[in-house]
């Protein structure tokens, strides 16, 4: 395993000072008392060239370095740095590391809790009868992560990255640790004992904010002398196996230090109170979600009362995959082919949330969740005995409270064929029906907001949109994923006067996204007919999980129906397979397929051939009940997206695999895997699969460079090494 010196250089350029001295630790082996032992040698390096010299002269493929700025005058050249040897905090690191599980364990299995249940004799915690008596729950440091475990860590890291960038204005760096991810926040905090306590409290605060099922957040990075693996070197935990391979550490996002945070700004970002800055313990309990009133005991009491009231309802205790609960008779049982009580219908209480959940696995019962269970069995009074209040919130099958919005204004009536953009002659569906939720999807920079904002302004003026008539509808912009300064810059670029543009920065203050939108509509007079909700995918707990997405979509649809408004949400880049090919254009939306199945109009914008550097943007409009339309757009000199000319739909133009093939064929020299990842932002695993596919299709062949680096050479080239 050889190190990637270019990655190491990129890391130094992005994260270190030009003349900085850092403590590098190099693994070594030595003989003690006749036994071979493993250890580490400490060296102090002032440039990447010095580190490269050690890499070339040592066979070890993994190296570590201090994160913070070292004061080299305070220790010997070959001594390990301690906290008191540090001069300044330069990076606040949130370290995401996935829990290691066994094949077949459920996603919500708490591995840490299992490890804590070990007996003094060292027996592993047994959660299934099939577990051997000597089973040991894997510890974090004993083996590498699987691809699925690693992706969990990256999903959590992406949320942290978005939060930090949105709420502070800094540009964090992201490092792929091989098994998980580091989010590095640029700071400038002198090292003192007092500052160290506040810094530690901030790291603990971030750990409380971003903790995720299946992912540990290692808070040891709050120690000033903490070392982390250097990108370009290898993470070699445990044996190197097919499902748990050793992986190279990679600098994914270099970030920058144009803006840095001081201690006060960092602790505010981590939601740390003044009293906590003197305590490096766990983050405030105020960051914890408030528990609902439901417990296993009072829920069983509710089911008993329902049984006494209605003899046709029966239940029995059982263990669901989420938590202990009950197998119950589904209120929609008349539609079932099997009439007996069985494991297809269950109720349980999410103990971490305190809310009940109902799930029936019959396909035609997919829309029946706890609120429908209450309504169909007519037990709102029994529910109120436990929850109290006029409109309690309840779960939907994933252990999360349901987003049931409350409205202050009366319901607005409207027609089924009211659209923002009217249908073409002879068609049924227009674009963005009122009373419904629609989506505009695309990667960052593809032009979602650049297209939507002028489009809304044009339709308000009654101008045609791509040959479609419009209806002079008032609109409102609600911004979820960008700051006011960012909006001003975008508006200036596209020539839009913000003084005549109704907009608000959405301040959720702990509300659900649906309730926040409803509140904005309640206080807007006159009420808009169109709402553009920017960053709708960031408002969902997990944009990849169908239950989470379905719950939020259902709540937003209730808002759209009540006010008879068209809610248009913008969401992230395409991420849909099977076998890494898009089989339906409606399924190209980032995350769960529930987005495509439950919304009306979908508009996708993609750079031509999937290239970020492309000048053209391919826009596809997908009404639910009309033929889709495809347009080629380009960025005009003023910054707006303007049409080139209408074109026939060509599926290959928006097929990611086709784009990759074309990109590879256009290369004039062999390229590296890192260069391919820059062109197509995929995970390391998906990148390997895509490159293997190109090799199998004989688009490229795998060759080796002068230093043994793996390169990919287009087969049309005549290039010799």
C-alpha positions in Angstrom: 0.0 0.0 0.0 1.6 3.2 -1.2 0.7 6.7 0.0 -0.7 9.4 -2.3 1.7 12.3 -2.1 -0.5 14.6 -4.1 -3.3 14.1 -1.5 -0.8 14.9 1.3 0.3 18.1 -0.6 -3.3 19.1 -1.0 -3.9 18.6 2.7 -0.9 20.7 3.6 -1.9 23.5 1.3 -5.5 23.6 2.5 -5.1 23.0 6.2 -1.6 24.0 7.3 0.3 27.3 7.5 3.2 27.6 5.0 5.9 27.6 7.7 4.0 25.7 10.4 5.8 23.0 12.5 3.7 20.0 13.1 4.1 16.8 15.2 3.9 13.8 12.9 3.6 10.3 14.3 5.0 7.4 12.3 4.2 3.8 13.2 7.2 1.7 14.1 8.0 -1.8 15.3 10.7 -2.6 17.9 11.9 -5.6 20.0 11.4 -5.6 23.7 12.2 -8.5 26.0 12.5 -10.6 22.9 9.1 -9.7 21.6 8.1 -7.7 18.6 6.1 -4.6 19.7 4.3 -1.8 17.8 4.7 1.8 18.6 5.1 5.3 17.1 8.0 7.6 16.4 7.4 11.4 16.8 9.0 13.8 14.4 8.5 17.5 13.8 8.1 18.6 10.2 7.9 22.0 8.7 6.9 21.2 5.2 5.3 18.4 3.2 8.7 17.6 1.6 9.9 16.5 5.1 6.8 14.2 5.5 7.3 12.9 2.0 10.9 11.9 2.9 9.6 9.8 5.8 7.0 8.3 3.5 9.6 7.2 0.9 11.9 5.8 3.5 9.4 4.0 5.6 7.2 1.1 4.6 4.3 2.1 7.0 1.4 3.4 5.0 -0.4 5.3 7.8 0.7 8.6 9.4 -0.9 11.0 11.9 -0.4 14.7 12.6 -1.5 17.2 15.2 -4.5 19.3 14.2 -3.7 22.5 16.1 -0.8 25.0 15.8 2.2 23.8 17.8 4.7 25.9 19.6 7.9 24.0 18.7 10.0 26.0 21.2 8.3 24.3 24.1 9.4 20.7 23.5 12.2 18.5 22.2 12.3 17.7 18.4 11.4 14.1 18.8 8.9 14.4 21.7 5.2 13.9 21.5 3.2 17.1 21.8 1.0 17.6 24.8 -1.8 20.1 25.2 0.5 22.7 26.9 2.8 22.6 23.8 0.1 24.0 21.6 0.0 27.6 20.6 -3.4 28.1 19.0 -6.6 26.2 18.1 -7.0 26.5 14.3 -9.6 23.8 13.5 -12.6 22.6 15.5 -13.1 19.0 14.4 -16.4 17.1 14.5 -15.4 13.4 14.0 -18.0 11.0 12.7 -17.3 7.4 13.1 -19.8 4.6 12.4 -20.7 1.9 14.9 -19.6 -1.5 13.6 -22.4 -4.1 13.4 -23.0 -7.6 12.2 -24.5 -8.5 8.9 -28.3 -8.5 9.3 -28.5 -6.2 12.4 -31.2 -3.6 12.1 -30.2 0.0 11.3 -31.4 1.3 14.7 -29.5 -1.3 16.7 -27.6 0.5 19.5 -24.2 -1.1 19.4 -22.8 1.0 22.2 -25.6 0.0 24.5 -24.9 -3.7 23.7 -21.2 -3.2 24.5 -22.2 -1.8 27.9 -24.2 -4.9 28.6 -21.3 -7.3 28.5 -21.0 -9.6 31.5 -17.9 -9.5 33.8 -16.8 -12.7 32.2 -16.5 -11.0 28.8 -19.4 -12.7 27.0 -20.9 -10.7 24.2 -24.3 -9.2 24.5 -26.8 -11.6 22.9 -29.7 -10.1 21.1 -30.6 -13.1 19.0 -30.8 -16.8 19.8 -28.5 -17.5 16.9 -25.7 -15.5 18.4 -22.8 -17.8 19.6 -22.2 -17.6 23.4 -18.7 -16.2 22.8 -19.9 -13.5 20.4 -18.2 -10.1 21.1 -19.8 -6.9 19.8 -17.2 -5.3 17.5 -15.5 -2.3 19.0 -14.9 0.9 17.0 -11.1 0.5 16.9 -10.9 -3.2 16.1 -12.0 -3.3 12.5 -12.8 -1.2 9.4 -16.3 0.0 8.6 -18.4 -1.5 5.8 -19.5 0.7 2.9 -23.0 1.0 4.5 -21.6 2.0 7.9 -19.3 4.5 6.3 -22.2 6.1 4.4 -24.1 6.6 7.6 -21.2 8.6 9.0 -21.0 10.6 5.8 -24.7 11.4 5.9 -24.4 12.7 9.4 -21.3 14.7 8.4 -23.1 16.3 5.4 -25.8 17.6 7.8 -23.2 19.1 10.1 -21.3 20.7 7.1 -24.5 22.3 5.8 -25.5 23.6 9.3 -22.0 25.1 9.9 -21.7 26.7 6.5 -25.2 28.1 6.6 -25.2 29.5 10.2 -21.6 30.8 10.4 -20.5 31.7 6.9 -17.3 29.8 7.2 -16.1 27.1 4.7 -15.4 23.9 6.6 -13.1 21.2 5.3 -14.2 17.6 5.0 -11.8 14.7 5.3 -12.7 11.1 4.5 -11.0 9.2 7.3 -11.3 5.9 5.5 -14.1 4.7 7.9 -15.9 7.9 8.6 -15.6 11.6 8.2 -14.1 14.7 9.8 -15.8 18.1 9.5 -13.1 20.7 10.2 -14.3 24.2 11.2 -11.8 27.0 10.8 -11.2 28.9 14.0 -8.6 31.2 15.5 -8.5 30.7 19.3 -5.3 31.2 21.4 -4.5 28.2 23.6 -5.2 28.9 27.2 -6.7 26.7 29.9 -9.8 28.8 29.9 -10.2 28.8 26.1 -9.5 25.0 26.1 -12.5 24.5 28.4 -14.7 26.5 26.1 -13.4 24.8 23.0 -14.1 21.4 24.6 -17.6 22.5 25.5 -18.2 23.5 21.9 -17.1 20.1 20.6 -19.3 18.4 23.1 -22.1 20.7 22.0 -21.7 19.6 18.4 -21.7 16.0 19.5 -25.1 16.5 21.1 -26.5 18.4 18.0 -25.4 15.9 15.4 -25.6 12.5 17.2 -27.2 10.0 14.9 -28.3 6.4 15.3 -25.5 4.1 14.2 -22.8 6.8 14.3 -20.5 7.8 17.2 -19.1 11.3 17.4 -15.6 11.1 18.8 -15.1 14.1 21.1 -11.4 13.5 21.8 -10.7 16.0 19.1 -11.4 18.6 21.8 -7.9 17.9 23.2 -5.5 20.4 21.7 -2.7 17.8 21.1 -5.0 15.3 19.4 -3.6 13.7 16.2 -5.6 12.7 13.1 -4.7 10.6 10.1 -3.1 12.5 7.2 -5.0 12.4 3.9 -3.1 10.4 1.3 -2.2 7.7 4.0 -4.1 4.6 4.8 -6.5 3.7 7.6 -5.8 0.1 8.4 -8.0 -0.9 11.3 -8.5 -4.6 11.7 -8.1 -7.2 8.9 -8.4 -6.1 5.3 -11.5 -7.9 4.0 -13.9 -7.6 1.1 -16.7 -6.1 3.2 -14.4 -4.2 5.6 -11.5 -3.0 3.4 -8.6 -0.8 4.3 -9.1 2.6 2.7 -7.1 5.7 2.0 -7.8 8.9 3.8 -8.9 11.6 1.3 -9.4 15.4 1.5 -12.9 15.7 0.1 -13.5 19.4 0.6 -10.5 21.7 1.2 -12.5 24.5 2.7 -10.7 27.8 3.4 -9.7 30.2 6.2 -11.1 33.4 4.6 -13.5 33.5 7.6 -12.6 32.0 11.0 -14.5 31.8 14.2 -13.4 33.1 17.6 -14.4 31.2 20.8 -17.6 33.2 21.4 -18.7 32.5 17.8 -17.8 28.8 18.0 -19.7 28.2 21.2 -22.7 30.1 19.9 -22.7 27.9 16.8 -22.6 24.8 19.0 -25.4 26.2 21.1 -23.3 26.1 24.3 -24.5 28.3 27.2 -22.1 30.5 29.2 -22.1 28.1 32.1 -21.1 25.1 29.9 -18.0 26.8 28.6 -16.4 26.1 32.0 -17.4 22.4 31.8 -16.1 20.0 29.1 -18.8 17.4 29.9 -21.8 16.4 27.8 -23.8 19.1 25.9 -26.8 20.8 27.4 -29.9 18.7 27.8 -31.8 21.5 26.2 -30.4 20.2 22.9 -32.2 16.9 23.5 -35.6 16.4 21.8 -38.5 16.8 24.2 -40.1 13.5 25.0 -43.8 13.0 24.3 -46.2 11.7 27.0 -46.6 8.1 25.8 -45.0 5.1 27.4 -45.3 1.4 27.0 -47.6 1.2 30.1 -50.1 4.0 29.2 -50.2 2.8 25.6 -51.1 -0.7 26.7 -53.8 0.8 28.9 -55.2 2.6 25.8 -55.3 -0.6 23.8 -57.1 -2.4 26.6 -59.7 0.4 26.8 -60.2 0.2 23.0 -60.7 -3.6 23.3 -63.3 -3.1 26.1 -65.1 -0.5 23.9 -64.9 -2.5 20.7 -64.7 -6.3 20.9 -63.7 -6.5 17.2 -60.4 -4.9 18.1 -57.8 -7.4 19.4 -54.1 -7.1 20.3 -51.3 -9.1 21.8 -47.8 -8.3 23.0 -45.0 -8.7 20.5 -41.6 -7.4 19.6 -41.4 -5.2 16.5 -38.1 -4.4 14.8 -38.2 -0.9 16.4 -39.2 -1.6 20.0 -41.4 -3.9 22.2 -45.0 -3.3 21.2 -48.2 -5.1 20.2 -49.6 -7.0 17.2 -52.9 -5.3 16.6 -55.9 -5.6 14.3 -55.6 -3.2 11.5 -58.6 -0.7 11.1 -58.4 -1.4 7.4 -58.6 -5.2 7.8 -61.7 -5.5 5.5 -59.2 -4.9 2.7 -56.8 -7.7 3.8 -56.8 -11.1 2.3 -55.9 -12.6 5.6 -58.2 -11.8 8.5 -56.3 -13.1 11.5 -54.2 -10.9 13.8 -50.6 -11.2 12.6 -47.3 -9.5 12.5 -48.2 -7.3 9.4 -49.9 -4.8 11.7 -48.1 -3.4 14.8 -48.1 -0.6 17.3 -45.1 0.5 19.4 -43.8 3.5 21.3 -40.5 5.1 20.3 -38.9 5.3 23.7 -36.4 8.0 22.5 -39.3 10.2 21.5 -42.3 9.2 23.6 -44.7 8.9 20.7 -46.8 6.0 19.4 -46.5 4.5 16.0 -48.6 2.3 13.8 -47.5 0.3 10.7 -49.3 -2.2 8.5 -47.2 -4.0 5.9 -50.1 -4.5 3.5 -49.5 -2.4 0.5 -52.9 -0.8 0.4 -52.4 0.3 4.1 -49.2 2.2 3.4 -50.9 5.5 4.1 -52.4 4.5 7.4 -50.3 5.7 10.2 -51.0 6.5 13.8 -53.3 9.5 13.2 -55.4 7.4 10.8 -55.4 4.5 13.3 -56.9 6.9 16.0 -59.5 8.2 13.5 -60.6 4.9 12.2 -60.9 3.2 15.6 -62.5 6.4 17.0 -60.2 6.8 20.0 -59.4 10.5 20.0 -60.8 10.7 23.5 -58.5 7.9 24.8 -55.5 9.5 23.1 -56.4 12.9 24.7 -56.4 11.3 28.2 -52.7 10.7 27.7 -51.6 13.6 25.6 -53.9 16.4 26.6 -54.2 19.5 24.4 -56.4 20.0 21.3 -53.9 18.8 18.7 -51.3 16.4 20.1 -48.5 15.3 17.7 -48.0 11.6 17.1 -45.6 9.3 15.3 -45.8 7.8 11.9 -43.8 4.6 12.1 -40.3 5.8 12.5 -40.2 6.9 16.1 -40.6 10.6 15.2 -43.4 13.1 16.1 -45.9 13.7 13.3 -45.9 17.2 11.8 -49.6 18.1 12.0 -49.8 21.8 11.3 -52.3 24.2 12.9 -53.9 27.0 10.9 -55.2 30.4 12.1 -56.9 31.4 8.8 -59.9 29.6 7.3 -59.5 27.1 4.5 -59.3 28.5 1.0 -61.3 26.8 -1.6 -60.1 26.3 -5.2 -60.3 24.1 -8.3 -58.5 21.0 -9.2 -57.2 22.5 -12.5 -55.6 25.7 -11.1 -51.9 25.9 -12.1 -49.1 28.4 -11.9 -48.2 27.6 -15.5 -51.2 26.6 -17.6 -51.3 23.4 -19.7 -50.5 23.5 -23.4 -53.5 23.2 -25.7 -55.0 19.7 -25.5 -53.0 18.8 -22.4 -54.6 18.1 -18.9 -51.7 19.0 -16.6 -49.9 22.3 -16.3 -46.9 23.1 -14.1 -47.2 23.4 -10.3 -50.9 22.8 -9.5 -52.3 24.9 -6.6 -53.1 22.9 -3.5 -50.2 20.6 -4.2 -46.5 20.2 -3.5 -44.0 20.2 -6.4 -40.2 20.0 -6.6 -37.3 21.6 -8.5 -34.2 19.4 -8.3 -30.6 19.7 -9.3 -27.1 19.8 -7.9 -25.7 23.0 -6.3 -24.9 25.5 -9.0 -27.2 23.9 -11.6 -29.5 27.0 -11.5 -32.6 26.0 -9.4 -33.0 29.4 -7.7 -31.6 31.2 -10.8 -34.5 29.8 -12.9 -37.3 29.8 -10.3 -37.1 33.3 -9.0 -37.3 35.0 -12.5 -40.0 32.5 -13.5 -42.2 33.4 -10.5 -41.7 37.1 -11.3 -42.5 36.6 -15.0 -45.7 34.6 -14.3 -46.9 37.3 -11.8 -46.6 39.8 -14.7 -48.6 37.4 -16.8 -45.8 36.6 -19.3 -45.7 33.3 -21.1 -43.3 30.6 -19.8 -41.9 28.5 -22.6 -45.1 28.9 -24.6 -47.4 28.3 -21.6 -49.8 31.0 -20.5 -49.8 32.1 -16.8 -52.2 33.6 -14.3 -50.7 36.7 -12.5 -50.4 34.8 -9.2 -48.8 36.5 -6.2 -45.9 34.5 -4.7 -43.6 34.3 -1.6 -40.0 33.1 -1.3 -39.1 31.2 1.9 -35.4 30.6 2.3 -34.4 27.5 4.3 -30.8 26.9 3.1 -29.3 30.3 2.4 -28.6 33.6 4.1 -30.0 37.0 3.3 -26.6 38.1 2.0 -26.6 35.1 -0.4 -30.1 36.0 -1.6 -29.0 39.6 -2.3 -26.0 38.4 -4.4 -28.2 36.0 -6.4 -30.8 38.7 -7.0 -28.2 41.1 -8.2 -26.7 38.5 -10.5 -30.0 37.7 -12.2 -31.1 41.4 -12.2 -34.1 40.9 -9.8 -35.2 43.9 -7.7 -35.6 42.6 -4.1 -37.6 45.6 -3.1 -40.4 44.2 -5.3 -39.8 40.6 -4.4 -41.7 39.2 -1.4 -39.3 37.0 0.6 -38.6 35.8 4.1 -35.8 33.9 5.8 -37.6 30.9 7.4 -37.0 30.9 11.2 -38.3 27.5 12.3 -37.5 28.0 16.1 -38.1 24.3 16.8 -41.2 24.0 14.6 -41.8 21.5 11.9 -41.2 22.7 8.4 -45.0 22.5 7.7 -45.9 24.5 10.8 -43.3 27.2 9.9 -44.7 27.5 6.4 -48.3 27.7 7.7 -47.3 30.4 10.2 -45.8 32.5 7.4 -48.9 32.1 5.3 -51.1 33.1 8.3 -49.2 36.4 8.7 -48.9 37.2 5.0 -51.6 39.5 3.7 -52.7 39.3 1.0 -52.0 35.6 0.9 -49.7 34.3 -1.9 -50.9 31.7 -4.3 -47.4 30.3 -4.8 -44.7 29.6 -2.2 -41.1 28.7 -3.2 -39.5 26.8 -0.3 -35.7 26.7 -1.0 -33.8 23.8 0.5 -36.8 21.6 1.3 -34.6 18.5 1.6 -32.6 20.1 4.4 -35.8 20.4 6.5 -36.2 16.7 6.6 -34.6 14.6 9.3 -33.4 12.1 6.8 -34.0 12.8 3.1 -33.1 9.2 2.2 -35.8 7.5 4.4 -39.2 7.0 2.9 -41.0 7.3 6.3 -39.3 10.5 7.2 -39.9 12.1 3.7 -43.5 10.8 3.5 -44.3 12.4 6.9 -43.0 15.8 5.9 -44.6 15.7 2.4 -47.9 14.8 3.9 -47.8 17.7 6.4 -46.7 20.2 3.6 -49.5 18.9 1.4 -52.0 19.7 4.2 -50.7 23.2 4.2 -51.0 23.5 0.4 -54.5 22.1 0.5 -55.7 24.4 3.3 -54.5 27.6 1.7 -54.9 26.4 -1.9 -51.3 27.4 -2.7 -48.7 25.8 -4.9 -45.7 24.9 -2.7 -42.6 24.5 -4.9 -39.6 23.1 -3.0 -36.0 23.0 -4.2 -34.0 19.9 -3.4 -30.6 18.4 -4.0 -28.9 16.5 -6.8 -30.1 13.2 -8.3 -29.4 10.1 -6.4 -31.3 7.1 -7.6 -30.4 3.7 -8.8 -30.9 0.5 -9.3 -27.6 -0.7 -10.5 -26.6 3.0 -10.7 -28.8 3.7 -13.7 -31.8 6.1 -13.7 -34.9 4.1 -14.7 -37.4 6.9 -14.2 -36.9 10.6 -14.6 -39.2 11.3 -11.7 -37.0 9.1 -9.5 -33.9 11.4 -10.1 -34.6 13.4 -7.0 -32.0 13.3 -4.2 -32.8 10.8 -1.4 -36.0 8.7 -0.9 -38.2 7.8 -3.9 -41.1 9.1 -1.8 -40.2 12.6 -3.2 -41.1 11.5 -6.7 -44.1 9.4 -5.8 -45.9 11.9 -3.6 -45.4 15.2 -5.3 -46.9 16.6 -8.5 -44.7 18.6 -11.0 -41.0 17.8 -10.9 -38.5 20.0 -12.7 -34.9 18.7 -12.9 -31.9 20.9 -13.9 -28.6 19.2 -14.8 -25.4 20.5 -16.3 -25.0 19.1 -19.8 -23.4 15.6 -19.7 -23.2 15.9 -15.9 -20.2 18.2 -16.0 -20.0 21.1 -13.5 -18.0 23.1 -16.1 -20.6 22.8 -18.8 -22.2 25.9 -20.2 -25.6 24.4 -21.0 -28.2 23.2 -18.5 -30.8 20.5 -19.5 -34.1 21.3 -17.9 -36.8 18.6 -17.8 -40.4 19.4 -16.7 -42.3 16.3 -15.5 -46.0 16.9 -14.9 -47.8 13.9 -13.4 -50.5 13.8 -16.1 -48.9 15.2 -19.2 -46.0 14.5 -21.5 -42.6 15.8 -20.2 -40.9 18.7 -21.8 -37.1 19.2 -22.2 -35.4 22.5 -22.7 -31.7 23.5 -23.2 -30.8 26.6 -21.2 -27.6 28.6 -20.8 -26.3 31.2 -18.4 -26.7 34.6 -20.1 -24.1 37.4 -19.6 -26.4 38.9 -16.9 -26.5 35.7 -14.9 -30.0 34.5 -15.8 -30.8 31.1 -17.4 -32.2 31.7 -20.8 -33.4 29.1 -23.4 -31.2 28.0 -26.2 -33.9 26.1 -28.1 -36.5 23.4 -27.4 -35.2 19.9 -28.1 -36.5 16.4 -28.2 -36.1 14.4 -25.0 -32.9 12.4 -25.2 -32.7 10.1 -22.1 -28.9 9.6 -22.6 -28.3 13.3 -22.2 -29.4 13.1 -18.6 -28.2 9.6 -17.9 -25.2 9.8 -15.5 -23.5 6.7 -16.9 -23.6 8.1 -20.4 -22.1 11.4 -19.1 -19.3 9.5 -17.5 -18.5 7.6 -20.7 -18.4 10.8 -22.7 -16.2 12.5 -20.1 -13.7 9.6 -20.1 -13.5 9.5 -23.9 -12.8 13.3 -24.0 -9.7 13.1 -21.8 -6.4 13.8 -23.6 -4.3 11.9 -21.1 -4.7 9.2 -18.4 -6.6 10.4 -15.4 -6.6 9.4 -11.7 -9.5 8.2 -9.6 -9.3 11.5 -7.7 -9.7 13.5 -11.0 -12.8 11.4 -11.8 -14.2 12.1 -8.4 -13.8 15.8 -8.9 -15.8 15.6 -12.1 -18.5 13.3 -10.6 -19.0 13.8 -6.8 -19.6 10.1 -5.8 -18.5 8.2 -2.8 -15.3 6.3 -3.0 -17.1 2.9 -3.4 -19.4 4.2 -6.2 -16.4 5.7 -7.9 -14.6 2.3 -7.9 -17.7 0.7 -9.4 -18.1 3.3 -12.1 -14.5 3.1 -13.1 -14.7 -0.8 -13.2 -17.7 -0.4 -15.4 -15.8 1.8 -17.8 -13.0 -0.7 -17.9 -15.5 -3.6 -18.6 -17.1 -1.5 -21.4 -13.6 -1.0 -22.9 -14.0 2.8 -22.6 -10.8 2.9 -20.6 -8.1 0.5 -19.5 -6.3 0.4 -16.2 -2.6 1.3 -16.4 0.1 2.1 -13.9 2.2 5.3 -13.7 5.9 5.7 -13.0 5.4 5.4 -9.2 2.9 2.6 -9.4 -0.2 4.9 -9.2 -3.3 3.5 -10.8 -4.4 5.5 -13.9 -7.2 5.1 -16.3 -6.3 5.5 -20.0 -9.0 6.1 -22.7 -8.7 3.4 -25.3 -8.7 5.9 -28.1 -5.4 7.3 -26.9 -1.9 6.3 -28.0 0.1 7.0 -24.8 3.1 5.3 -23.5 4.6 5.4 -20.0 
